[in-house]
Every structure is written in C-alpha cells, then in structure tokens.
Amino acid sequence: MKNKTGIMIGFIAGAAGFLLLFKFIFLDRIPPEDEVAPGLVVLAAIFNGLLFAFIGSWLQGYLGKKKI
C-alpha cells in the first residue's frame, strides 16, 4: 500500500482541485439558463486526476528512499 500512496494522493488532489477550480472560475460566471455538460466536466476531472497521479507516482519514486 505504501507504493500506491503517491498515486492515490495525486489522483485525489488532481480531481478535487480541478472540480473546485471549475466551480469557482467557471460556474459562478455562467448564467443559470446555460447548460454545462456534466459528463465532460467529470471526464476532464478524471483526466486531470490521472495526470496528477502520474506526477505523484513519479515524485514518490524520485524522492523515495533508495535501497543500496
């Protein structure tokens, strides 16, 4: 489970961060009568989470303890 920590934290931070920024930046400026495709927003959040999961995995491997 320790080798998956960087991936899990990266995915959660990436997806939640995207959704939070999307709400504060875009949803407050869109009028209520306009429709936003929720599937695309969730898909973009998943892709962003995967990107951050890759970065978290890479950082965990790079900064982790090296066995001699």
Buried (B, 14 or more C-beta within 10 A) or exposed (E): EEEEEBBEBBBBBBBBBBBEEBEEEEEEEEEEEEEEEEEEBEEBBBEBBBBBBBBBBEEBEEEEEEEE
